[in-house]
């Protein structure tokens, strides 16, 4: 489902909040038996823990860090640690450089048919009195007048709603997430910076579905849960990221989504959606990235900064690099 793909593109389950998002760790409040089940499932996945890795091939040493795209206070110490990596990298690979992020935005603004409903009814009428008020309330909570989003295509609306209200002020303040802090560091150190994604590929992932399908997914999502950002999960995601238990975040989110759909026809749809997320936004992108990274990292030392959820799993960036002949070693901050 593209709405959840939008979440993972913009934030990822490992990248959805700021330090203003506080609350209990919901993993720790689960029954011990549930915790153990999730821990076992996570541990079955290659590279299920760790956010900083050293990769080596042909005598060339590089580094990979799993990032959290929105500002956290802990990022400053992480960046300081990266400055001291030896042997020092000379180039940076990231999902999208700041320049290419602007290029992505310009592409949308010059092609409004990609993100706006330009013909027919707006979302106010398409969602009706049952569902539009839910959207309006979520937009207001994020400081956005609802009428401004009335002609957003659902995939683009999803990118707005997936930012939890507690993170909005940090984003508006201009404080940078780890990716952009690393890019600023790279510029100071005169490293070259390269994007792993392309605008064309991202548009194909996010905006390729017909409007009717997007609307159907949006209606289903709104009926399934009140707030699409699942703000109650945000403090848990922060805690688990800082503990470097990355696969556990994915397992916990899957378990939470299954609970929301349990006992009805939504269960199969949820399973299909989660598989689509893995295939389209994780596996396919990981594979495309490694096709670029494998030759580059075997020749020149680099730092690779990508959302932490891209690291674990048989199809994760780390396993694919290992399969390409790289030796991987976990590092600690």
Beta strands, then each sheet from edge to edge (+ up, - down):
strand 1: 52-57
strand 2: 60-67
strand 3: 91-94
strand 4: 192-195
strand 5: 302-307
strand 6: 327-330
sheet 1: 4+ 3+ 5+ 2+ 1- 6+
end
